[in-house]
Amino acid sequence: MGTTTRAIAGNEVLRQETDKSKSRGILKRTWPLHIMLLPAVILQFIFVYVPLGGLVIAFQDYKPYDGIFHSKWVGLEHFKFMFDYPDIKQVITNTALIAGLKIICGIIVPFVFALLLNEVSFNPFKRTVQTLVYLPYFISWVFLGGILNDMLASDGIINSVLHNWFGVKESILFLGDGNWFRFVVVLSDVWQQFGYGTIVYLAALAGVNPALYEAAEVDGATRWKQTWHVTIPSLLPIVIVVGTLALGNILNAGFDQIFNLYNPLVYSKGDIIDTFVYRTGILNGQYSLATAVGIFKSLIGFVLIIVGYKLAQKYADYKIF
């Protein structure tokens, strides 16, 4: 019995020594990569993790001149006040509605466009179109916001076309009416983003087994039936992954876009959590309340991300690790 125990202990020690030796060997080969990664890790720590300490002000009556260490502790008072705030329910509703419409349209439009583009057999035209629809993805909303403000103004090019070509007498306040504002926000976001989504679906289409199309063609399937019975089912797993992972962004309606487009006339329909936090914290100086709202949003987003990954793993066999 003693001999067996010593043998097991000896094997365990030998295994640990072997693992250590392997680790040292890997480190010797990869230390330049670790050095290259070090600046990014330091910047990530300074600008992402260190500021997390500031979340404590959500539980304080924070005053800048008192600082974090001397401000009065109020516990959950700001969270209670947040839910009693008269505009917060409308802000959350606006955020969920705008983000939800963006997610739905951001899945459907690139999916359909990828199917159509996949049917183009003339490669130069196909590559040109793919490049053109992808370019807006790299344009900042600061620039796009200025363009849209000029185009959609009461005397802008869109209203001029409606006046001269379609006989519309009164100018439409695209950015001054809440319902039109939501439509503009969703449509412009889809226009900017769908080129990137198209590439994702085209990459998935490239992985479809050609034998499936050959078998369908032998069975007499038309091009439409091949698309319906082969192409679309082959894309469904990636659609499920994209859709479920997008759940985590249900409270991210696009601060940079809406900040560059909205105005007080559309606060009732266009104000979202991020713009509300900006006005409350930066403009009005209510730092503790703004931080509490931000924490609430982050917690909801965290839960939705976990749910999204679980759904993606269950229905599409998608795993990170």
Secondary structure, 3 states (H helix, E strand, C coil): CHHHHHHHHHHHHHHHHHHHHHHHHHHHHHHHHHHHHHHHHHHHHHHHHHHHHHHHHHHEECCCCCHHHHCEECCCHHHHHHHHCCCHHHHHHHHHHHHHHHHHHHHHHHHHHHHHHHCCCCHHHHHHHHHHHHHHHHCCHHHHHHHHHHHCCCCCHHHHHHHHHHCCCCCCCCCCCHHHHHHHHHHHHHHHHHHHHHHHHHHHHHCCCHHHHHHHHHCCCCHHHHHHHHHHHHHHHHHHHHHHHHHHHCCCCCHHHHHHHCCHHHHHHHCCHHHHHHHHHHHCCCHHHHHHHHHHHHHHHHHHHHHHHHHHHHHHCCCCC
